Amino acid sequence: MKFHERLKSYRSNMNVRQKEVAKRLNVDPSLISRYENGVRAIEVDRLPEIQLAYSIPDKIFYEMLTQADPKKTRLQPEQTKELQSLYNDALYSSNKELLDSEHFRYFFVTLSSLPEQERNKFIKKMTRELEQLKTEYPVEDHH
């Protein structure tokens, strides 16, 4: 299995969308797709950023890069859960200021108090609105 295939598999196992990784790298999601499908090579100097954006532990990233035996590096369910937790912790740490803000806490508490079906509808609607805002206020892609 090639690096780009392992990268895609890792992200998929973590239940992380390409859009989320793209946002963390400040690039267009289509670039992540091209990386993961092997259409575009990942520059060596971007590897640390990639590792950070995907929150891949050093040992696993090394194995991905060196193409170690995939049978030995295949994640077990408990490893996947642990890595998902590490990913979420890294995401929290990198956005702590926002998450600790009074407005965001109020938003989160209000959202969590909604019935699940209504909450999911609201999240989908807000996601569409955020995508619209991105087109109105584009962030410059540095890569």
N, C-alpha and C positions, 0 to 999 in steps of 0.2 A: 504494500500500500504506500502510495507516495505522500509527501508531506501535505500537499493541499487536500488530499482525501482524508488524511488523519485530522487535519484542522477542521474540516467540515463535519466529520464524525464527532469530534470532541464537542463542537458547538451544539450540534444536534442532541447529543447525550445530555448536555447541560440545560436543554430546553431554552436556549437563548436564540433570539431571532437575529438575522443578519442586520436588520435595522439598528438593533441595540449595539452590536459590535461597531457598526459604522459610526454611530453617534459617539461612542467612546473614542474612536480614532479620528473623529471630525472629518470623515470622508463620505462620499456618496455610497449608499448600499450596493449599487451596481459594481463598485470596485471590490467589495467583499465577495460578491458572487463570482466575479472573474478570478479572484485569488483562489477561492474554494473549488472552482471548477477547473483550475489549471490553465485558464485562458491567459492569465497574466501572472508572470513570475513575481514573487515577493522579493523586493530588494533586501539584501543582507542587512543594511542599516535599519530597516523597518522591523526586523525580527523582535527586538526588545519591546517595541510598541505593541506588536501583535501579541506577544506573550502576555503583556500587561492587560490589553483590552479583552483578551479571552480568559484572563486570570488562570493561566496554566502553570501549575507548579514546575519548578526547575527540572526535576527528575523526569517528569512526563514530557516536558518540552524537549529535553535532550533526546529522549527516546523517539519522539516524533521526528526530530531533525536527522537523527542518525539511522533512521529506518530500522530500528531494532525489531526483532521478531514480533509481528503483530499479535500472535497467540499469547506471548508473554506479557504484552502491554495492554491487552484487552481489559477494559475496566469491568470489575465485578459490581453488582448493584449497590453494595455498601460503599464502594469507592466512589461511585457516581454520586451518591447522596452526599458524601463528605466533600467532594469537589464542588457540587452545587452550593453547598453551604459556604465554602471558601469563596466562591464567585460572588455570592450575595453579600458576604462580609466585605469583600473588596469594593463592591459597588456602593455599599453603605458608607464605607470609610471615605471613598472619593467624593461622596455627595453629602457628607455629614452636615455641612452648613445649611444646605437647603432642607434636609430632612429635619433639622432641629428648629427651623423657623416656625414661628407661631402660626402663620397662615397655612403652611404646608401641613402642620399637625392637625389644624382644624379641618382642612380638606380631607386628610386621611381618616380622621375619626368619623366625619360625616359620611364619607364613602363606605367605610366599614360597617356603618350602622344600617345601610340599605339592604333590603333583601337581595340575595345573590343574583337573581334574574335581572332586577333593576340595576344593580351595581354593574353587571356585565354590559348592559345596554349603555349605561352612562360612560363606562370606560371606553367602549367602542366609539361613542359620539365624541368624547374628549380627544381620543386619538386622532380621529378625522380632523377635528378642529386644530390640533397641534400640527398636523401635516399641512393644513392650509396656512397656518402662521409661518411655517418654514418656507413656503413659497413666497409669502409676502415679505419676509425678512430673512433672506438666505444667508447662511453662514458660509464664508469663503472656504472652499476645499483647498487645503495646502498641499495636496499630493496629486 
